[in-house]
């Protein structure tokens, strides 16, 4: 991969992070509403699938990775050593436009 592609990819990711930070609401607003369940939905589309440890798993076609998380506030605003407990549940997948993974002709990796 040449430097121009790498710089463009890094610039796009930096822009996406900056946009997400500007759009995000403060965490205090959720507490004032009294919500005990909060969620996060992410839908990433890329031309590479790179693991958090830096392993380049896929570099052909389009990779779509939807993520859904639910945060269940079990205990909050308490006194003592344990003031807040949150349970996180979620789902993540990786769909590819080209065959990928250990089994041939599969477009769903995980």
Secondary structure by P-SEA (a helix, b strand, c coil): ccaaaaaaaaaaaaaaaaaaaaacccaaaaaaacccccbbbbbbbccccccccccccccccbbbbbbbbbbbbccccccccccbbbbbbbccbbbbcccccccccccccc
